[in-house]
Amino acid sequence: MYTLLIADDERIECDAIELLVNRAKLPLECIKAKNGREAVELALQHQPDIAFLDIKMPGMDGIEAAKHIRENNPECHIIFLTAWSSFEFAQQAIRLGASEYLVKPVQRKDVYDLLDSLIEKLDEKKLAKEQHSGEIQEVLNLFSREFFAALKFGELPLDSVKSYFAMQGITSEQGVALVIGGMEESDVKSFFQNNQKLPKLQLCYFPAVDRITVLVFTNQPAKIIEQLAGFQSLAYSNIGSGMFFSDLAGIPQSISTASISYSHAYRLHMRFQRFIDILKIPKDSVNLQARTDEMLQNTLEGELGKAREIAHEIIDIINTSNDTPQKAMDELYEILVVFWYELNKSIPLLNLGKPQKGAVMELEIYLMDLLDSTCQAVLEDKQDRYSRAFKIVDQYLHAHYEQPISIELTSKMVNLNPKYFSQLFKTYLGSPFVEYLTKIRMEKAKQLLDEGTWNVKEVAEMTGFLDGNYFTRVFRQYYGMAPSVYREEKEEKK
């Protein structure tokens, strides 16, 4: 719905245009003014998309009103209503960027033609704006996880941090980090957006599977924290608040301390935990080995949320109990290597390889990815113990079709007897092993011949055929002609 402002000192003219709009059921809400001054006031209040302004009005005329409207709303389409026209008027209209003018008394067809054209332009602009906004948000979402990890560990230049928040419309540099669990992202956003008791805040959300980190930008963080602690509507959640930050450089510490507070609240079933009340979790207060064992057990049961909560807690403890990043990295790496070996003993065909030494930030991302993929594998295996195995087989065949592949070799990948593997293969992939592999190779051979870069012998070798004559026979069976003939026909069509 768009807004149409109609300004004319003759009420009948305003009513006539409004009647035409309503009869045609145009997507326009009409507001009416009886003179130029009132038109300017209503334009400031409603920011109309289209303005019909009579030239001759008492007090402030249409030309003067258009100047004021244009200053505050440069995108408004201004249409002049006039009982006369002259070269001087046309010059003024052009200078003011008028979209058009209508001669009174206005004709129904002229009004409809003009409004249809303007609505089409508004629709196109709205669509372009929505697409642009969607593209920006899509880009932000694509790298928000990596951005958040780098932000949390202070690995980003302040200029990059400032630019990221500016893209989200955030200009303040003061505030506090919160980590919230037990609520969906939509519920968290709804709480902050619709709560009448909270002041208007600039917020940035970083959702994960098990928690949502919220950066609250405000120059009164202490007041906001006290308000949040008192809301009973948050009774079924766990919330940890971090140290306040007075500039962007303080955000990593605020996120880290909020995470520590949240882990404390989650473990002790507390609704709200301020970091100032715990200051620091002593390393000796939590048995890391016991927590790692618990994380392993939750992962093997497919309990992703619980496993992630413990993972965050382990990382927080290691970060706060080691005096250098190197020591923290070494301790976390040792835990991850053992954890990875234990998982692979229990669950076959995991996607992620052994962890590599790197910064704590990189190891945290690796651990979360490992938990995600492993829990997903566990849940898939519970539903169907062979489904995941044959997905991996399918991926392998599509990636290695040019190599010598046998049913014996492939069955070993998934630890199955070749005969039983052969039976299951047809069930899960729809055709016998050799037929399925041949189809993949033929489709790739056709694609390579279409490109026209390689000769028939090279294509045969590139698709796993050591015997060129056999390749030709198979290709003819599939496509009804020899590969050389197929290629010649393609060349003739170019």
C-alpha positions as CSV (number, residue, x, y, z in Angstrom):
1,M,0.0,0.0,0.0
2,Y,1.3,3.4,-1.0
3,T,0.3,6.9,0.2
4,L,-1.3,9.6,-2.0
5,L,-1.5,13.2,-0.8
6,I,-4.1,15.3,-2.5
7,A,-4.0,19.1,-1.8
8,D,-6.6,21.4,-3.3
9,D,-8.6,24.2,-1.7
10,E,-11.6,23.0,-3.6
11,R,-12.8,20.0,-1.6
12,I,-14.8,18.6,-4.5
13,E,-11.6,18.1,-6.4
14,C,-9.9,16.2,-3.6
15,D,-13.0,14.0,-3.1
16,A,-13.3,13.3,-6.8
17,I,-9.7,12.0,-7.0
18,E,-10.2,9.9,-3.9
19,L,-13.4,8.4,-5.3
20,L,-11.6,7.4,-8.5
21,V,-8.8,5.7,-6.4
22,N,-11.3,3.8,-4.3
23,R,-13.5,2.7,-7.2
24,A,-10.5,1.2,-9.0
25,K,-9.2,-0.4,-5.7
26,L,-5.7,1.0,-6.3
27,P,-3.1,0.2,-3.7
28,L,-3.2,3.8,-2.4
29,E,-4.2,5.3,0.9
30,C,-5.4,8.9,0.4
31,I,-4.8,11.8,2.7
32,K,-6.3,15.2,1.9
33,A,-5.1,18.8,2.5
34,K,-7.1,22.0,1.9
35,N,-4.1,24.2,1.3
36,G,-0.3,24.2,0.8
37,R,0.7,24.7,4.4
38,E,-1.4,21.7,5.5
39,A,0.0,19.7,2.6
40,V,3.5,20.3,3.9
41,E,2.6,19.3,7.4
42,L,0.8,16.1,6.3
43,A,3.8,15.3,4.0
44,L,6.2,15.5,6.9
45,Q,3.9,13.2,9.0
46,H,3.1,10.6,6.4
47,Q,5.9,10.8,3.8
48,P,3.7,10.2,0.8
49,D,4.8,8.3,-2.2
50,I,2.7,10.5,-4.6
51,A,1.5,14.1,-4.1
52,F,-1.2,15.8,-6.2
53,L,-0.8,19.5,-5.6
54,D,-3.1,22.3,-6.9
55,I,-1.1,25.2,-8.2
56,K,-3.5,27.9,-7.0
57,M,-4.1,27.6,-3.3
58,P,-4.6,30.4,-0.7
59,G,-1.5,31.2,1.5
60,M,1.2,28.7,0.3
61,D,0.6,27.7,-3.3
62,G,1.4,24.3,-4.9
63,I,4.8,25.4,-6.2
64,E,6.0,26.5,-2.8
65,A,4.5,23.5,-1.1
66,A,6.3,21.2,-3.6
67,K,9.7,22.8,-2.7
68,H,9.2,22.0,1.0
69,I,7.9,18.5,0.3
70,R,10.9,17.8,-2.0
71,E,13.4,18.9,0.6
72,N,12.1,16.4,3.1
73,N,11.0,13.6,0.8
74,P,13.1,13.7,-2.5
75,E,11.6,10.4,-3.7
76,C,8.0,11.6,-3.7
77,H,6.3,11.8,-7.1
78,I,4.8,15.3,-7.4
79,I,1.9,15.9,-9.7
80,F,0.6,19.5,-10.3
81,L,-3.1,20.2,-10.7
82,T,-3.7,23.3,-12.7
83,A,-6.5,25.0,-14.6
84,W,-4.0,26.6,-16.9
85,S,-0.6,25.9,-18.4
86,S,2.2,28.1,-19.6
87,F,5.9,27.9,-20.5
88,E,6.8,29.6,-17.2
89,F,4.8,27.0,-15.2
90,A,6.4,24.1,-17.2
91,Q,9.9,25.5,-16.4
92,Q,9.1,25.6,-12.7
93,A,7.6,22.1,-12.7
94,I,10.7,20.7,-14.4
95,R,13.0,22.4,-12.0
96,L,11.1,20.8,-9.1
97,G,11.3,17.4,-10.7
98,A,7.5,17.1,-11.2
99,S,6.5,13.7,-12.6
100,E,3.5,15.2,-14.5
101,Y,0.7,17.7,-14.4
102,L,-3.0,17.4,-14.8
103,V,-5.3,20.0,-16.2
104,K,-8.5,20.6,-14.1
105,P,-11.1,19.4,-14.2
106,V,-9.2,16.1,-14.2
107,Q,-10.3,13.4,-16.5
108,R,-10.8,9.9,-15.2
109,K,-8.7,8.2,-17.9
110,D,-5.8,10.7,-17.3
111,V,-5.9,10.0,-13.6
112,Y,-5.9,6.2,-14.0
113,D,-3.2,6.2,-16.7
114,L,-0.9,8.4,-14.6
115,L,-1.5,6.5,-11.3
116,D,-1.0,3.1,-13.1
117,S,2.3,4.3,-14.4
118,L,3.5,5.7,-11.0
119,I,2.4,2.6,-9.1
120,E,4.4,0.4,-11.6
121,K,7.5,2.6,-10.9
122,L,6.9,2.3,-7.1
123,D,6.5,-1.4,-7.4
124,E,9.8,-1.8,-9.4
125,K,11.7,0.4,-6.9
126,K,10.3,-1.5,-3.9
127,L,11.2,-4.9,-5.5
128,A,14.7,-3.7,-6.3
129,K,15.1,-2.4,-2.7
130,E,13.9,-5.7,-1.2
131,Q,16.2,-7.7,-3.5
132,H,19.2,-5.5,-2.6
133,S,18.3,-5.7,1.1
134,G,18.0,-9.5,0.7
135,E,21.3,-9.8,-1.1
136,I,23.0,-7.8,1.7
137,Q,21.5,-10.0,4.4
138,E,22.4,-13.1,2.5
139,V,26.0,-12.0,2.3
140,L,25.9,-11.2,6.0
141,N,24.5,-14.6,6.8
142,L,27.0,-16.4,4.7
143,F,30.0,-15.2,6.7
144,S,28.3,-14.3,10.0
145,R,29.6,-17.5,11.7
146,E,33.2,-16.9,10.7
147,F,32.8,-13.2,11.4
148,F,31.5,-13.9,14.9
149,A,34.3,-16.4,15.7
150,A,36.9,-13.8,14.6
151,L,35.0,-11.1,16.6
152,K,34.9,-13.2,19.7
153,F,38.6,-13.8,19.7
154,G,39.6,-10.3,18.7
155,E,41.0,-11.3,15.3
156,L,39.3,-8.5,13.3
157,P,40.5,-5.0,12.5
158,L,38.3,-2.4,14.1
159,D,37.5,-0.9,10.7
160,S,36.1,-4.2,9.6
161,V,34.0,-4.5,12.7
162,K,32.7,-1.0,12.3
163,S,31.8,-1.6,8.7
164,Y,29.9,-4.8,9.5
165,F,27.8,-3.1,12.1
166,A,27.2,-0.1,9.9
167,M,25.8,-2.5,7.2
168,Q,23.3,-3.6,9.9
169,G,22.4,0.1,10.7
170,I,24.3,0.1,14.0
171,T,26.2,3.3,14.8
172,S,26.6,3.1,18.6
173,E,29.9,1.6,20.0
174,Q,28.8,1.0,23.7
175,G,26.8,-1.8,25.2
176,V,26.9,-5.3,26.5
177,A,26.9,-8.9,25.2
178,L,24.3,-11.4,26.2
179,V,24.2,-15.2,25.6
180,I,20.7,-16.6,25.6
181,G,19.6,-20.3,25.6
182,G,16.3,-22.0,25.8
183,M,14.6,-19.6,23.3
184,E,14.2,-19.6,19.5
185,E,15.8,-16.8,17.6
186,S,12.4,-15.5,16.5
187,D,11.3,-15.4,20.1
188,V,14.4,-13.5,21.2
189,K,13.9,-10.9,18.4
190,S,10.2,-10.6,19.2
191,F,11.0,-10.0,22.9
192,F,13.4,-7.1,22.2
193,Q,11.3,-5.6,19.4
194,N,7.9,-5.7,21.1
195,N,8.8,-5.1,24.8
196,Q,7.3,-1.7,25.7
197,K,9.3,-1.4,28.9
198,L,12.7,-1.5,27.1
199,P,14.0,1.6,25.3
200,K,14.7,1.4,21.6
201,L,17.9,-0.5,21.2
202,Q,20.3,-1.3,18.4
203,L,20.8,-5.1,18.4
204,C,23.0,-7.6,16.5
205,Y,22.1,-11.3,16.7
206,F,24.5,-14.2,16.2
207,P,22.4,-17.4,16.4
208,A,23.9,-20.9,16.9
209,V,22.3,-24.3,17.4
210,D,22.4,-24.2,21.1
211,R,22.5,-20.5,22.0
212,I,22.0,-16.9,20.6
213,T,24.6,-14.2,21.3
214,V,23.1,-10.8,21.3
215,L,25.1,-7.6,21.2
216,V,23.0,-4.8,22.8
217,F,24.3,-1.4,21.8
218,T,23.3,1.2,24.5
219,N,24.9,3.9,26.6
220,Q,23.0,2.5,29.6
221,P,24.1,-1.2,29.8
222,A,23.7,-1.4,33.5
223,K,20.1,-0.2,33.4
224,I,19.3,-2.7,30.6
225,I,20.8,-5.6,32.4
226,E,18.8,-4.8,35.6
227,Q,15.6,-4.6,33.5
228,L,16.3,-7.9,31.8
229,A,17.1,-9.7,35.1
230,G,13.6,-8.7,36.3
231,F,11.5,-9.9,33.4
232,Q,9.4,-13.0,34.3
233,S,8.8,-13.6,30.6
234,L,12.3,-14.9,30.4
235,A,11.8,-17.4,33.2
236,Y,12.2,-20.5,30.9
237,S,15.5,-19.4,29.5
238,N,19.2,-19.2,30.6
239,I,20.9,-15.8,30.1
240,G,24.5,-14.8,30.8
241,S,25.6,-11.2,30.6
242,G,29.1,-10.1,30.0
243,M,31.3,-7.2,30.9
244,F,30.2,-3.8,29.5
245,F,32.1,-2.5,26.4
246,S,32.7,1.2,26.0
247,D,34.0,0.9,22.4
248,L,34.2,-1.7,19.7
249,A,37.6,-3.0,21.0
250,G,35.8,-4.2,24.1
251,I,33.3,-6.5,22.3
252,P,35.5,-9.7,22.4
253,Q,35.9,-9.5,26.2
254,S,32.1,-8.9,26.6
255,I,31.2,-11.9,24.4
256,S,33.7,-14.1,26.2
257,T,32.5,-13.1,29.6
258,A,28.9,-13.5,28.6
259,S,29.6,-17.0,27.4
260,I,31.2,-17.9,30.8
261,S,28.2,-16.4,32.6
262,Y,25.8,-18.4,30.4
263,S,27.7,-21.7,31.0
264,H,27.5,-21.1,34.7
265,A,23.7,-20.3,34.4
266,Y,23.0,-23.3,32.3
267,R,24.9,-25.8,34.5
268,L,23.3,-24.5,37.7
269,H,19.8,-24.0,36.1
270,M,19.8,-20.3,36.8
271,R,17.6,-17.9,34.8
272,F,20.0,-14.9,34.8
273,Q,23.7,-14.7,35.6
274,R,25.8,-11.6,35.6
275,F,29.5,-12.0,35.0
276,I,30.3,-9.5,37.7
277,D,28.8,-12.0,40.2
278,I,31.2,-14.8,39.3
279,L,34.2,-12.8,37.8
280,K,36.0,-16.0,36.7
281,I,35.5,-19.7,36.7
282,P,38.4,-21.3,38.4
283,K,39.9,-24.2,36.3
284,D,39.9,-26.5,39.3
285,S,36.2,-26.0,39.9
286,V,35.3,-28.1,36.8
287,N,36.8,-31.4,35.9
288,L,37.7,-31.0,32.2
289,Q,38.1,-34.7,31.7
290,A,34.7,-35.5,33.1
291,R,33.1,-32.7,31.0
292,T,34.8,-34.0,27.9
293,D,33.6,-37.5,28.6
294,E,30.1,-36.1,29.1
295,M,30.4,-34.2,25.8
296,L,31.4,-37.5,24.1
297,Q,28.5,-39.4,25.5
298,N,26.0,-36.7,24.4
299,T,27.5,-36.7,20.9
300,L,27.2,-40.4,20.6
301,E,23.6,-40.1,21.5
302,G,23.0,-37.4,19.0
303,E,22.3,-34.8,21.7
304,L,23.7,-31.8,19.8
305,G,22.5,-29.0,22.0
306,K,23.9,-30.6,25.2
307,A,27.2,-31.4,23.5
308,R,27.6,-27.9,22.2
309,E,26.9,-26.4,25.7
310,I,29.7,-28.5,27.2
311,A,32.0,-27.6,24.3
312,H,31.5,-23.9,24.9
313,E,32.1,-24.4,28.6
314,I,35.3,-26.3,28.0
315,I,36.6,-23.6,25.6
316,D,35.7,-20.8,28.1
317,I,37.5,-22.6,30.9
318,I,40.6,-23.2,28.8
319,N,40.7,-19.5,27.7
320,T,40.3,-18.1,31.1
321,S,42.7,-20.4,32.9
322,N,45.7,-20.1,30.6
323,D,47.8,-17.0,30.6
324,T,48.8,-17.2,26.9
325,P,47.0,-18.0,23.7
326,Q,49.6,-20.7,22.9
327,K,49.0,-22.6,26.1
328,A,45.2,-22.4,25.6
329,M,45.6,-23.7,22.0
330,D,47.9,-26.6,23.1
331,E,45.5,-27.7,25.8
332,L,42.4,-27.5,23.6
333,Y,44.2,-29.3,20.8
334,E,45.2,-32.2,23.0
335,I,41.5,-32.6,24.2
336,L,40.3,-32.5,20.6
337,V,42.7,-35.1,19.3
338,V,41.6,-37.6,21.9
339,F,37.9,-36.7,21.4
340,W,38.2,-37.2,17.6
341,Y,39.8,-40.7,18.1
342,E,37.1,-41.7,20.5
343,L,34.4,-40.6,18.0
344,N,35.9,-42.5,15.1
345,K,36.2,-45.7,17.2
346,S,32.4,-45.6,17.7
347,I,31.1,-44.0,14.4
348,P,32.4,-45.0,11.0
349,L,32.7,-42.7,7.9
350,L,32.9,-39.3,9.7
351,N,33.5,-36.5,7.3
352,L,36.0,-34.4,9.3
353,G,39.6,-35.5,9.6
354,K,41.9,-35.2,12.5
355,P,42.2,-31.7,14.0
356,Q,45.2,-29.6,13.0
357,K,47.0,-27.2,15.3
358,G,45.8,-23.6,15.0
359,A,44.4,-20.7,16.9
360,V,41.8,-21.4,19.5
361,M,39.3,-19.7,17.2
362,E,40.0,-22.2,14.5
363,L,39.8,-25.1,16.9
364,E,36.5,-23.9,18.2
365,I,35.0,-23.8,14.7
366,Y,36.4,-27.3,14.0
367,L,34.9,-28.7,17.2
368,M,31.5,-27.2,16.5
369,D,31.6,-28.6,12.9
370,L,32.6,-32.0,14.3
371,L,29.8,-32.0,16.8
372,D,27.3,-30.9,14.1
373,S,28.3,-33.6,11.5
374,T,28.7,-36.4,14.0
375,C,25.3,-35.8,15.7
376,Q,23.7,-35.7,12.3
377,A,25.4,-39.0,11.4
378,V,24.2,-40.6,14.6
379,L,20.6,-39.5,14.0
380,E,20.7,-40.7,10.3
381,D,22.2,-44.1,11.4
382,K,19.4,-44.5,14.0
383,Q,16.8,-44.0,11.3
384,D,18.5,-46.2,8.7
385,R,21.9,-47.8,9.4
386,Y,22.9,-47.9,5.7
387,S,21.5,-44.7,4.2
388,R,24.5,-42.5,5.1
389,A,27.0,-45.2,4.0
390,F,25.5,-45.3,0.5
391,K,25.4,-41.5,0.2
392,I,29.1,-41.6,0.8
393,V,29.5,-44.4,-1.8
394,D,27.5,-42.3,-4.3
395,Q,29.7,-39.3,-3.7
396,Y,32.8,-41.4,-4.1
397,L,31.7,-42.8,-7.4
398,H,30.9,-39.4,-8.8
399,A,34.2,-38.1,-7.7
400,H,36.5,-41.0,-8.8
401,Y,34.7,-42.4,-11.9
402,E,38.0,-42.1,-13.9
403,Q,39.8,-44.5,-11.6
404,P,39.7,-48.3,-11.6
405,I,36.8,-49.1,-9.3
406,S,35.5,-52.5,-8.3
407,I,32.6,-53.7,-6.1
408,E,35.2,-55.4,-3.8
409,L,37.1,-52.1,-3.3
410,T,34.0,-50.0,-2.7
411,S,32.4,-52.5,-0.3
412,K,35.5,-52.3,1.9
413,M,34.9,-48.5,2.3
414,V,31.7,-49.2,4.2
415,N,32.8,-52.4,5.9
416,L,30.3,-54.7,4.1
417,N,30.6,-58.1,2.5
418,P,30.7,-57.6,-1.4
419,K,27.7,-59.8,-2.0
420,Y,25.6,-58.1,0.7
421,F,26.9,-54.7,-0.5
422,S,25.7,-55.5,-4.0
423,Q,22.2,-56.3,-2.8
424,L,22.0,-53.1,-0.8
425,F,23.5,-51.0,-3.6
426,K,20.6,-51.7,-5.9
427,T,18.1,-50.9,-3.1
428,Y,19.7,-47.6,-2.1
429,L,20.9,-46.3,-5.5
430,G,18.3,-47.8,-7.8
431,S,20.4,-50.0,-10.1
432,P,23.2,-52.6,-10.0
433,F,26.7,-51.4,-9.2
434,V,28.3,-51.8,-12.7
435,E,25.3,-50.3,-14.4
436,Y,25.3,-47.3,-12.1
437,L,29.0,-46.6,-12.5
438,T,28.7,-47.0,-16.3
439,K,25.9,-44.4,-16.4
440,I,28.0,-41.9,-14.4
441,R,30.9,-42.5,-16.8
442,M,28.8,-42.1,-19.9
443,E,27.2,-38.9,-18.8
444,K,30.7,-37.5,-18.1
445,A,32.0,-38.7,-21.5
446,K,29.1,-37.0,-23.3
447,Q,29.8,-33.8,-21.4
448,L,33.5,-33.9,-22.3
449,L,32.7,-34.6,-26.0
450,D,30.3,-31.6,-26.0
451,E,33.1,-29.4,-24.8
452,G,35.1,-30.4,-27.9
453,T,38.6,-30.0,-26.2
454,W,39.6,-33.7,-26.2
455,N,39.6,-36.5,-28.7
456,V,37.7,-39.8,-28.3
457,K,40.8,-41.7,-26.9
458,E,41.4,-39.0,-24.3
459,V,37.8,-39.0,-23.3
460,A,37.8,-42.7,-22.9
461,E,40.8,-42.6,-20.6
462,M,39.4,-39.6,-18.6
463,T,36.2,-41.6,-17.9
464,G,37.9,-44.8,-16.7
465,F,38.0,-46.9,-19.9
466,L,41.4,-48.5,-20.7
467,D,40.1,-50.1,-23.8
468,G,39.0,-47.6,-26.5
469,N,37.0,-50.2,-28.5
470,Y,35.0,-51.1,-25.4
471,F,34.3,-47.4,-24.7
472,T,33.0,-47.0,-28.2
473,R,30.7,-50.0,-27.8
474,V,29.3,-48.8,-24.5
475,F,28.8,-45.3,-25.8
476,R,26.9,-46.6,-28.9
477,Q,24.6,-48.6,-26.7
478,Y,23.8,-45.5,-24.6
479,Y,23.5,-42.8,-27.3
480,G,22.9,-44.8,-30.5
481,M,26.0,-43.7,-32.3
482,A,29.8,-43.9,-32.0
483,P,31.5,-41.2,-29.9
484,S,33.4,-40.0,-33.0
485,V,30.2,-39.6,-34.9
486,Y,28.6,-37.8,-32.0
487,R,31.5,-35.4,-31.8
488,E,31.5,-34.7,-35.6
489,E,27.8,-33.8,-35.4
490,K,28.4,-31.5,-32.5
491,E,31.2,-29.8,-34.5
492,E,29.0,-29.3,-37.5
493,K,26.3,-27.6,-35.5
494,K,28.7,-25.0,-34.1
